Every structure is written in structure tokens, then in C-alpha cells.
Amino acid sequence: MAAPLKAVLDTSVLVAQDLAVPAGMVVRVASLSWAELRSGLNVPGLPPTDRIAREARLNRLVKAFGAGLPFDDQAAQSFGFICELVYAAGCQVRGRAVDLMIAAVAHANNAAVITANPADLVGLERLVRVIQPIPADSAADQSGEH
């Protein structure tokens, strides 16, 4: 029996309420996603009730997925490869650097990336498998739940 596919969840999947990971996948989260979610707690003008709800969700996610995979030296090397592909495609890294860094963490850990925004990672297919999550309703149907 083959080992379950290993994947890194992009922040876009963590913030979505209506998306699910395909069944049978071993998933992790990059520490960069935890940083993005923590930055969302400090948005100027965020109503206190929204901050409390975001913090509660973040705490549930951290409890569910544990410590994030670090952006370490191996991920930094992968990020260089990813930037090379982005620039070769005539695109810029600026504005999507964190998304590309999450892809680099996945590459460094021999994992796919699950993202609700696959367009952010177009052109990286040579290095990283990009997977879209499925609607939560479909995931329940696949598992036999209703």
C-alpha cells in the first residue's frame, strides 16, 4: 500500500470555511501560514468580535495541525529555484512572496501544496505539485457523511 500523499496547506485553505482536503492526505502547515494568520489579528480597525473569532479559529487550527514547518535553509534554496521559474515566466515575486515561500517549504519537504488560489503558483508545476481543495460538501459526500 502506497504512503498517503504529503501536502502543505496554503493559508487560503486555512481561512476558507467551505473547503476540505481530499481524503487520505497527510497534511501539514508552514509556519509562514501561522504568521499570515497572526498578522490578520492586528488589522487596523478590525472589530474586537472579529479579532476574537479569528484568534479562536487560529487556536483551533494550531491545535489541529501543530507546529508549522519552518522556512529553513533547504526551503530558502527551494525558494531560489521557484523565483528562477517565476522570473523566467516574465512574472514578479513581489506581492506573492509568501505564497511562493510556502511552495518552497513544500518543495523542501517533498510535498505538494494545497491551495484555493492555484493561479498564484502557475508555472511551478516542474517543482511542486499544486492541488486544489474540494468543497466541504463534496468531501462529506465522498466520506459517506451527509
Secondary structure, DSSP 8 states (H G I E B T S, - for coil): -----EEEE-HHHHH-SSEE--TT-EEEEBHHHHHHHHHGGG-TT--HHHHHHHHHHHHHHHHHH-S-B---HHHHHHHHHHHHHHHHTT--STT-HHHHHHHHHHHHTT-EEE-S-GGGGTT-TTT--EE--EEHHHHHHHHT--
